[in-house]
């Protein structure tokens, strides 16, 4: 039996030389699995933690063996699967949603779920992102998009109680921005849910709930007015998981939509 030495020059037994790497690899896989579970059940948005060139290369290997038969070696489809280079997905408008699609599949379609560990799924997503960049998935005229935003009076809301456009563009991918424009009610963060209350005198108040305690509620009305309401004055109230933003479906399409997206993306760098 091995008896450990306590002196500063004590030698490590040969078997222990392999213990640390094994423990580290186990911990790494455990963290990746935890990220996978968190991604599927948390209300917080997750970002891909595996985005190095090595991760992209590893993701390409998995893609080639698991995905290329349907989506094509270059990601442009052709084997029954859709084109993955355009950056436009119905069921995966964010990295988090893409993780769920790969992991769980899409019911009622030919897209199956894949039993991959969390790290491998993220690496595949990194590879897919590189395909979109290679195919020039962005595009559009940012300057013309700024003119469209002015014509649509976007600043009327977004300079007040609505989310700051530059901050929104910084945290959202192009597909997420597209969905926010065309289907604003598809995914709404809780802080932007709509609140509607009727006071005892019959006045109706609508807006975004900012704060609430036992006795009062603070609401940012649609016109930008901050209002504090005593709950004793409320006859009824309701909180709805819908966005106050109107849909631009039918108003923005084709080149106009691309230009608007280019404008929003340009705000990340402080330009258009």
C-alpha distance (Angstrom), angle and dihedral (degrees) to the residues before:
residue distance angle dihedral
X1 . . .
X2 3.80 . .
X3 3.81 116.9 .
X4 3.80 113.9 -159.6
X5 3.77 118.8 -126.0
X6 3.74 119.0 -134.1
X7 3.77 101.4 -157.4
X8 3.82 121.7 106.6
X9 3.79 90.8 -111.8
X10 3.80 96.1 51.0
X11 3.78 113.2 141.3
X12 3.80 121.1 -124.7
X13 3.83 114.1 -123.3
X14 3.83 112.7 -111.0
X15 3.81 94.2 -114.1
X16 3.78 92.2 58.5
X17 3.80 91.8 59.7
X18 3.81 87.5 77.3
X19 3.80 97.4 41.4
X20 3.81 99.0 78.5
X21 3.85 96.6 52.5
X22 3.82 90.3 47.3
X23 3.80 91.9 50.0
X24 3.81 91.4 47.4
X25 3.80 92.5 49.8
X26 3.80 90.0 48.6
X27 3.80 91.0 50.0
X28 3.82 90.8 47.8
X29 3.83 91.8 53.3
X30 3.81 91.0 45.5
X31 3.80 91.0 53.6
X32 3.81 91.3 47.7
X33 3.81 90.3 50.8
X34 3.79 90.5 48.3
X35 3.80 89.2 52.0
X36 3.79 88.9 52.4
X37 3.81 92.8 52.8
X38 3.81 91.5 43.9
X39 3.80 90.3 49.7
X40 3.80 91.5 54.2
X41 3.81 98.6 45.3
X42 3.81 109.0 25.2
X43 3.79 124.6 95.5
X44 3.79 89.5 -146.1
X45 3.75 120.9 94.3
X46 3.80 115.6 -111.7
X47 3.77 127.3 -154.5
X48 3.77 126.1 -149.3
X49 3.84 108.9 -92.0
X50 3.83 93.5 -169.3
X51 3.81 106.5 71.4
X52 3.80 106.7 126.3
X53 3.82 122.1 120.3
X54 3.80 87.8 -105.1
X55 3.82 90.7 53.6
X56 3.81 89.3 50.4
X57 3.81 90.7 51.7
X58 3.80 91.9 47.9
X59 3.79 89.8 48.4
X60 3.80 90.5 51.9
X61 3.81 89.9 55.8
X62 3.81 92.2 52.1
X63 3.81 91.2 44.0
X64 3.80 91.9 52.6
X65 3.81 93.0 51.6
X66 3.81 99.2 39.2
X67 3.81 110.0 23.1
X68 3.81 111.4 24.1
X69 3.81 95.4 79.3
X70 3.83 89.8 68.0
X71 3.80 104.1 23.0
X72 3.81 98.8 36.4
X73 3.78 129.2 -112.5
X74 3.81 89.7 -86.9
X75 3.81 94.2 42.6
X76 3.80 94.5 -113.3
X77 3.80 94.6 118.9
X78 3.78 125.3 -128.5
X79 3.80 100.6 144.9
X80 3.78 97.3 77.7
X81 3.79 94.8 -73.5
X82 3.83 125.4 102.5
X83 3.79 126.7 -105.0
X84 3.82 108.8 -84.3
X85 3.80 97.1 -171.3
X86 3.81 97.8 75.3
X87 3.80 96.8 70.2
X88 3.82 91.2 -132.4
X89 3.79 115.1 118.5
X90 3.79 128.9 166.3
X91 3.79 95.7 -153.8
X92 3.80 101.8 28.2
X93 3.78 113.4 49.9
X94 3.80 93.2 151.1
X95 3.80 138.1 34.6
X96 3.80 88.3 -107.2
X97 3.80 92.0 53.3
X98 3.82 90.6 45.5
X99 3.81 88.6 54.2
X100 3.82 90.0 55.3
X101 3.80 92.6 47.7
X102 3.80 93.1 52.2
X103 3.78 92.8 42.5
X104 3.83 99.3 42.3
X105 3.81 105.1 19.7
X106 3.83 124.7 -140.7
X107 3.79 117.7 -72.9
X108 3.79 115.2 -125.7
X109 3.81 93.7 20.8
X110 3.80 136.7 84.7
X111 3.81 90.2 -104.7
X112 3.83 107.7 110.1
X113 3.78 128.3 -165.5
X114 3.80 118.0 -105.5
X115 3.80 124.7 -138.4
X116 3.80 95.7 -135.6
X117 3.77 126.5 140.4
X118 3.79 117.0 -108.3
X119 3.80 95.7 -101.1
X120 3.81 92.6 54.1
X121 3.81 92.3 50.2
X122 3.81 91.5 51.5
X123 3.80 90.3 48.2
X124 3.81 91.0 53.3
X125 3.81 88.7 51.3
X126 3.82 89.4 52.2
X127 3.81 89.4 52.1
X128 3.82 91.2 49.6
X129 3.81 90.2 51.4
X130 3.80 89.3 54.4
X131 3.82 89.8 53.4
X132 3.79 90.3 54.1
X133 3.80 92.4 50.2
X134 3.80 91.0 47.5
X135 3.79 90.6 53.1
X136 3.80 92.8 47.0
X137 3.78 94.9 -113.5
X138 3.79 91.4 177.6
X139 3.80 117.5 59.4
X140 3.78 130.1 134.4
X141 3.80 134.9 113.6
X142 3.80 110.6 -83.0
X143 3.80 94.2 -166.0
X144 3.79 92.6 53.9
X145 3.81 88.7 44.8
X146 3.81 89.0 56.9
X147 3.81 88.8 54.0
X148 3.81 90.1 51.1
X149 3.81 91.0 49.6
X150 3.81 89.6 52.4
X151 3.81 92.1 48.1
X152 3.82 90.8 50.0
X153 3.82 89.4 48.2
X154 3.81 93.7 -127.4
X155 3.81 91.6 160.1
X156 3.79 90.8 61.1
X157 3.81 88.6 76.7
X158 3.79 103.4 19.2
X159 3.79 94.0 54.7
X160 3.80 88.2 56.3
X161 3.78 130.4 32.4
X162 3.81 98.2 -21.6
X163 3.84 121.2 90.0
X164 3.79 116.9 -75.0
X165 3.82 106.5 -101.6
X166 3.80 95.2 -138.5
X167 3.81 92.4 51.0
X168 3.81 91.5 46.0
X169 3.80 91.6 49.9
X170 3.81 90.7 48.9
X171 3.81 93.6 57.5
X172 3.81 99.5 36.1
X173 3.79 130.8 74.3
X174 3.81 121.9 -133.0
X175 3.84 92.9 -99.0
X176 3.82 89.6 50.1
X177 3.81 91.1 50.4
X178 3.80 89.4 49.2
X179 3.78 91.3 52.4
X180 3.81 91.7 46.0
X181 3.81 89.0 56.9
X182 3.80 98.1 43.3
X183 3.82 102.4 28.6
X184 3.81 106.9 20.9
X185 3.79 91.8 164.9
X186 3.81 95.6 55.3
X187 3.81 95.7 87.3
X188 3.80 118.1 8.9
X189 3.80 122.8 177.9
X190 3.80 111.4 -127.5
X191 3.80 92.4 -116.7
X192 3.81 88.9 64.0
X193 3.80 98.8 47.8
X194 3.79 114.0 128.9
X195 3.80 119.8 -107.3
X196 3.78 124.2 -160.5
X197 3.79 126.7 -177.7
X198 3.77 137.1 174.5
X199 3.79 117.5 -147.4
X200 3.80 122.1 -142.7
X201 3.80 89.4 -106.1
X202 3.83 90.1 58.5
X203 3.83 97.3 -103.1
X204 3.79 113.5 143.4
X205 3.80 117.9 -144.5
X206 3.82 121.9 -168.0
X207 3.76 131.7 178.6
X208 3.79 145.6 88.0
X209 3.80 119.8 -39.6
X210 3.79 110.1 -126.7
X211 3.81 104.3 170.4
X212 3.78 137.3 -0.4
X213 3.79 135.9 -176.2
X214 3.79 136.4 165.1
X215 3.78 94.4 -74.6
X216 3.81 108.5 28.2
X217 3.77 147.1 18.4
X218 3.81 130.0 -144.7
X219 3.79 116.9 -143.4
X220 3.79 131.6 -175.6
X221 3.79 103.3 -144.9
X222 3.80 121.0 -142.5
X223 3.79 91.7 -102.9
X224 3.82 91.5 56.6
X225 3.81 97.0 -100.3
X226 3.82 115.3 141.6
X227 3.78 110.3 -139.4
X228 3.81 132.1 -175.3
X229 3.79 114.4 -155.4
X230 3.79 125.9 -162.5
X231 3.80 106.2 -132.9
X232 3.80 89.8 -138.6
X233 3.81 87.0 67.8
X234 3.81 92.8 55.5
X235 3.79 120.2 101.3
X236 3.81 92.4 -179.3
X237 3.80 141.0 -19.4
X238 3.80 140.0 -174.3
X239 3.78 136.4 -166.2
X240 3.81 115.4 -148.1
X241 3.81 127.9 -165.5
X242 3.79 92.9 -131.6
X243 3.76 133.9 110.5
X244 3.80 121.7 -115.4
X245 3.80 87.8 -145.2
X246 3.82 114.9 104.5
X247 3.79 120.9 -125.7
X248 3.81 118.1 -107.7
X249 3.78 91.9 -157.7
X250 3.81 105.2 139.6
X251 3.81 91.7 12.6
X252 3.79 96.7 69.7
X253 3.79 119.6 36.9
X254 3.78 140.3 139.0
X255 3.79 113.3 -7.5
X256 3.81 93.4 1.1
X257 3.79 91.0 57.3
X258 3.81 92.3 46.7
X259 3.81 90.3 50.1
X260 3.79 92.0 50.0
X261 3.79 91.2 49.5
X262 3.80 90.6 48.5
X263 3.81 89.2 52.1
X264 3.81 92.8 50.5
X265 3.80 91.4 47.6
X266 3.81 89.9 50.0
X267 3.82 89.7 60.1
X268 3.81 89.0 68.9
X269 3.81 87.7 71.0
X270 3.79 96.1 40.9
X271 3.79 95.8 -106.0
X272 3.44 146.1 84.8
